[in-house]
Amino acid sequence: MPKPKVFVTRAIPAAGLNKVRQECDAEVWTEPLPPPADVLKRKIADCEGLLCLLTDKIDAPLLAAAPRLKVLSNYAVGFNNIDIPAATARGIPVGNTPGVLTDATADMAFALLISAARRIVESQRYAAEGHWKTWEPMGHIGQDLAGRMLGVVGMGRIGAALAQRCRGGWNMQVLYHDQRTNEQAERDLGAKRVELDELLARSDFISVHADLNDSTRGMFNKAAFAKMKPTAVFVNTARGPLVVEADLVDALRTGRIFSAGLDVTDPEPPAVDNPLLTLPNCIVAPHIASATVASRNAMAEIAADNLIAGLRGQPLRHCVNPEVQKS
């Protein structure tokens, strides 16, 4: 029996890719940049499965060009790149890779938090460029962490993991804003659920872990930054479009807030002349929160399992639209 034909839009770790190649007739896009839209459309025309990334736009016209498609497997937790209603209308299950990025992303959020607070990247550049001549009593003074107030926007798994690190390691107080109450965080960490305005006004550190949707897009704008302390450190490891970048640039330039640490931008990558890349009080990392061996291997395994299960007509390990799956 011939193996099902699938297209994989980027090379992923062998932990998952080997599974895909064993079970499928797989073509893997090995170029450093994602396949252009017209190429992707052509590649999946006769495919039964597609393993894609956040960088691939999977919309209704693309799905219409792939009449044999049985499953979409996204190598990511998020799925904003996929038109879920269109896939659901076609009866195509969409898989994602939640749960395995929690610790890696929380670690990255804290790395950005402490680096931005203590001006580590700025001072490293200062030393590397030959400006360091002697110990400077007024040089590169940053913000203290111990006992300060952490504000978490989106107290899901990752937000709670960051709060646990900050509470347990630095005895921070924890505020959070979320549509739902996180009873475990309140019980174990003493976290307090508050309205967003209160969180912005009281927090020394604000870390974003919210989903991207119509209600959250652009939620961190000029008005939001105006409500923060001038000593506040802003961290975003969630999604770039949650932030109005021009307003963040203005807040950083004018000292409206102290600093920022970003693992995501809008768009990605940012233009080379984007001021966020040159502001001394802003750290921009190239979307690497999940970039650990364990996390990326686990993502690859889940993405492969989702793909193979969908091809077999079986329930996916993690499915965004489970209503299309047959019991």
C-alpha positions in Angstrom: 0.0 0.0 0.0 1.5 3.4 -0.9 2.3 5.7 1.9 0.2 8.9 2.3 1.8 12.0 0.7 2.6 14.9 3.0 4.4 18.1 2.9 6.5 19.5 5.7 7.1 23.2 5.4 10.5 23.3 7.3 13.0 20.8 8.6 12.1 19.9 12.2 14.0 17.9 14.8 14.7 14.3 13.9 12.6 13.1 16.9 9.5 13.9 14.8 10.8 14.1 11.3 12.0 10.5 11.3 8.5 9.3 12.3 7.0 11.3 9.5 9.4 9.9 6.9 8.8 6.3 8.2 5.1 6.5 7.9 4.6 8.9 5.0 5.8 9.8 1.5 7.1 13.1 2.8 8.6 16.1 1.0 10.4 18.4 3.4 11.1 22.1 2.5 14.8 22.5 3.5 15.3 26.2 2.5 16.1 28.6 5.4 13.0 30.7 4.7 9.4 29.4 4.6 8.0 28.3 1.2 6.3 31.2 -0.6 2.5 31.1 -0.8 2.4 30.0 -4.4 4.9 27.3 -3.8 3.1 26.0 -0.8 -0.2 25.9 -2.7 1.4 23.9 -5.5 3.2 21.5 -3.1 0.1 20.5 -1.2 -2.2 20.2 -4.2 -2.2 16.4 -4.0 -1.2 15.9 -0.3 -3.2 14.2 2.4 -1.3 15.8 5.2 0.5 19.1 6.0 2.9 19.7 8.8 3.3 23.5 9.0 4.7 26.3 11.2 3.4 29.7 12.4 5.2 31.3 9.5 2.9 29.5 7.0 -0.5 31.2 6.3 -3.1 28.4 5.9 -6.2 30.1 4.7 -9.4 29.1 2.9 -8.1 29.5 -0.6 -5.0 27.4 0.2 -7.2 24.7 1.7 -9.4 24.8 -1.4 -6.3 24.0 -3.5 -5.7 20.8 -1.5 -8.9 18.6 -2.0 -7.3 15.5 -0.6 -6.1 17.1 2.7 -7.0 15.1 5.8 -5.0 16.8 8.6 -3.1 19.9 9.4 -0.4 19.6 12.1 1.0 22.9 13.3 4.5 22.8 14.8 3.5 25.3 17.5 1.3 25.9 20.5 -0.4 28.8 18.7 -2.5 28.5 15.6 -3.2 32.0 14.5 -1.7 31.2 11.1 -4.5 28.8 10.3 -8.1 29.6 9.4 -9.7 27.2 11.9 -13.3 27.7 10.7 -12.3 27.0 7.1 -10.5 23.8 8.2 -13.4 22.8 10.4 -15.9 23.3 7.6 -13.8 20.9 5.5 -13.7 18.4 8.4 -10.0 18.7 8.7 -8.6 18.3 12.2 -5.9 20.8 13.2 -3.2 19.7 15.6 -0.9 21.8 17.8 1.8 21.2 20.4 0.8 22.5 23.8 2.2 21.7 27.2 5.8 21.0 26.3 6.9 24.6 26.1 5.9 25.7 29.6 9.3 25.6 31.4 11.3 26.7 28.5 9.1 29.8 27.8 8.9 30.7 31.5 12.7 30.5 31.7 13.0 32.8 28.7 10.5 35.3 30.2 12.5 35.4 33.3 15.8 35.7 31.4 14.4 38.7 29.6 13.0 40.1 32.8 16.2 40.0 34.7 18.3 41.1 31.7 16.2 44.1 31.0 15.9 45.0 34.7 19.7 44.8 35.2 20.7 46.3 31.8 22.8 43.2 31.0 22.7 43.4 27.2 23.3 47.2 27.2 26.3 46.9 29.6 27.7 44.0 27.6 27.7 46.1 24.5 29.3 48.9 26.4 32.1 46.7 27.4 32.5 45.1 24.0 32.7 48.4 22.3 35.6 49.5 24.5 33.8 52.1 26.6 34.5 50.4 29.9 37.4 52.2 31.4 36.9 51.8 35.2 34.4 50.8 37.8 31.6 53.4 37.5 29.5 54.1 40.7 26.7 55.6 38.6 27.0 53.3 35.6 24.3 50.9 34.3 22.2 51.1 37.4 19.2 48.8 37.1 16.1 47.7 39.0 16.0 45.4 42.1 14.0 42.2 41.9 13.7 40.9 45.4 10.3 41.5 47.0 9.0 43.5 44.0 5.6 43.2 42.4 5.1 41.0 39.3 2.1 41.5 37.1 1.2 38.5 34.9 -1.2 39.1 32.0 -2.6 35.7 31.2 -2.2 33.3 34.1 -2.1 30.0 32.2 0.6 27.4 32.4 3.4 29.6 31.3 2.3 32.6 33.3 2.0 30.5 36.4 5.4 29.0 35.8 7.0 32.4 35.6 5.1 33.5 38.7 6.4 30.4 40.6 10.0 31.3 39.7 9.6 34.9 40.7 7.7 34.1 43.9 9.9 31.3 45.0 13.3 32.7 44.0 12.9 36.4 44.6 9.9 36.5 47.0 7.9 38.7 44.6 4.3 39.6 45.1 2.1 38.4 42.3 -0.8 40.2 40.6 -2.5 38.7 37.5 -5.1 39.6 35.0 -7.1 36.8 33.3 -10.6 36.1 32.2 -10.5 33.1 34.5 -9.5 32.6 38.1 -6.4 30.5 38.6 -7.1 29.0 42.0 -3.9 27.1 42.2 -1.8 30.2 41.6 -3.8 32.0 44.3 -3.4 29.2 46.7 0.2 28.3 46.1 1.7 31.7 45.2 -0.6 34.1 46.9 -1.4 35.6 43.5 -4.2 38.1 43.4 -6.5 38.5 40.3 -7.1 42.2 39.5 -8.3 44.4 36.6 -5.7 45.2 34.0 -5.5 48.9 35.0 -4.6 48.0 38.6 -2.0 45.5 37.4 -0.4 48.1 35.1 -0.3 50.7 37.9 1.1 48.6 40.7 3.5 46.2 39.0 7.2 46.6 38.8 7.5 43.8 36.2 4.8 43.1 33.6 5.0 39.8 31.7 2.6 39.0 28.9 1.3 35.5 28.4 -2.1 36.2 26.8 -3.6 34.6 23.7 -3.8 36.7 20.6 -7.4 37.4 19.5 -9.6 40.3 18.5 -9.9 41.5 22.1 -6.2 41.3 23.0 -4.7 42.6 19.7 -2.9 45.9 20.5 -3.9 45.8 24.1 -0.5 47.2 25.1 -0.7 50.6 23.6 0.0 54.2 24.5 -2.7 54.3 27.1 -1.5 51.1 28.7 2.1 52.2 28.9 1.0 55.5 30.4 -0.5 53.7 33.3 2.8 51.8 34.1 5.4 53.0 36.6 8.4 54.8 35.1 10.5 52.0 36.6 8.5 49.2 35.1 10.0 46.4 33.0 7.8 45.1 30.2 8.3 41.5 28.9 6.5 39.8 26.0 7.1 36.2 25.1 3.5 35.6 23.8 2.7 37.3 20.5 4.0 40.4 18.8 0.6 41.9 17.8 -0.4 42.2 21.4 1.7 45.3 21.4 1.5 48.5 19.4 5.2 48.7 18.7 5.3 52.4 17.9 3.8 53.1 21.3 6.3 50.9 23.0 9.1 52.7 21.2 7.8 56.0 22.4 7.4 54.7 26.0 11.0 53.5 26.0 12.5 56.6 24.3 10.8 59.0 26.6 11.4 57.0 29.8 7.7 56.4 30.3 8.8 52.9 31.3 12.3 51.7 32.2 13.0 48.8 29.8 11.5 46.0 27.8 12.5 42.4 26.9 10.8 40.9 23.8 11.0 37.5 22.3 8.3 38.3 19.7 7.7 41.3 17.4 5.1 42.4 14.8 6.1 41.5 12.2 8.7 38.8 12.6 11.4 39.5 11.9 11.3 43.2 12.4 12.7 45.5 9.7 16.4 46.2 10.1 15.7 49.9 10.8 13.1 49.1 13.5 14.1 51.3 16.5 13.4 48.5 18.9 16.6 46.9 17.7 18.8 49.9 18.6 17.2 51.3 21.7 19.6 50.7 24.6 16.8 49.8 27.0 15.2 47.1 24.8 16.2 43.5 24.3 14.9 41.7 21.2 15.4 38.0 20.9 14.5 36.1 17.7 11.5 34.1 19.0 13.6 31.5 20.8 11.5 30.8 24.0 11.0 27.2 23.0 14.5 26.7 21.8 15.7 24.0 24.1 16.6 20.5 23.1 13.8 18.9 25.2 11.1 21.4 24.1 11.8 21.3 20.4 12.1 17.5 20.3 8.8 17.2 22.2 7.1 19.6 19.8 8.4 17.5 16.8 7.1 14.3 18.3 3.7 15.7 19.0 3.5 17.3 15.6 4.4 14.0 13.9 2.0 12.0 16.0 -0.8 14.5 15.2 -0.1 14.2 11.5 0.1 10.4 11.5 -3.1 10.1 13.6 -5.0 12.4 11.3 -3.9 10.4 8.2 -5.1 7.2 9.9 -8.5 8.8 10.8 -7.6 8.6 14.5 -8.0 11.3 17.2 -5.0 13.6 17.4 -2.9 13.9 20.5 -3.8 17.6 20.7 -6.6 19.0 18.5 -7.7 22.6 18.1 -11.0 21.7 16.6 -11.9 18.3 18.2 -15.5 18.5 17.0 -14.3 17.2 13.6 -12.7 14.1 15.0 -14.6 10.8 14.8 -14.9 9.0 18.1 
